[in-house]
Amino acid sequence: MKPAKLIDLARRKGAVIATAESCTGGLISGAITEIPGSSDVFDRGFVTYSNAAKIEMLGVDPDTIKTFGAVSEEVAQAMASGALRHSDATLTVSVTGVAGPGGSDYKPEGRVCFAIAQNGTAPHVETIDFGPLGRAKVRQSTVSHALNLLSAALS
């Protein structure tokens, strides 16, 4: 979904959005805030690239990171829930993944975990394996998918 359409949908629904981003480094927030009038529906973005930032800014339990790894649905869910708690948002999206280059057999390049959290609803989590598309394409694919998840949550 195009960011402008997402903003219109959020405005109609009375939603306020925040992001918690690791592998995208703020690109989702950037895509949303590039649109004039986004301040009507966008509260803030957390760029939590390091594990320490995930813990300090979002309240992710260090044991969750230790047990499941930073690139996991469990950490993505904790990030989205933390963004909801630490903002004025009613809807949050989080992303954590391996943009590349590199990866491992267990967590290959192109794997990204997503979570959506919103007031009064159980969090939604999913993992997408975009494949070894290269860092820029994995990050852009992640932004597009995150915007689509936000839109679906509002629909």
Secondary structure as GFF3:
##gff-version 3
##sequence-region A 1 155
A	DSSP	alpha_helix	3	13	.	.	.	ID=ss1
A	DSSP	beta_strand	17	21	.	.	.	ID=ss2
A	DSSP	alpha_helix	27	33	.	.	.	ID=ss3
A	DSSP	three_ten_helix	38	40	.	.	.	ID=ss4
A	DSSP	beta_strand	42	47	.	.	.	ID=ss5
A	DSSP	alpha_helix	51	58	.	.	.	ID=ss6
A	DSSP	alpha_helix	62	68	.	.	.	ID=ss7
A	DSSP	alpha_helix	73	85	.	.	.	ID=ss8
A	DSSP	beta_strand	91	97	.	.	.	ID=ss9
A	DSSP	beta_strand	111	118	.	.	.	ID=ss10
A	DSSP	beta_strand	121	129	.	.	.	ID=ss11
A	DSSP	alpha_helix	135	154	.	.	.	ID=ss12
###
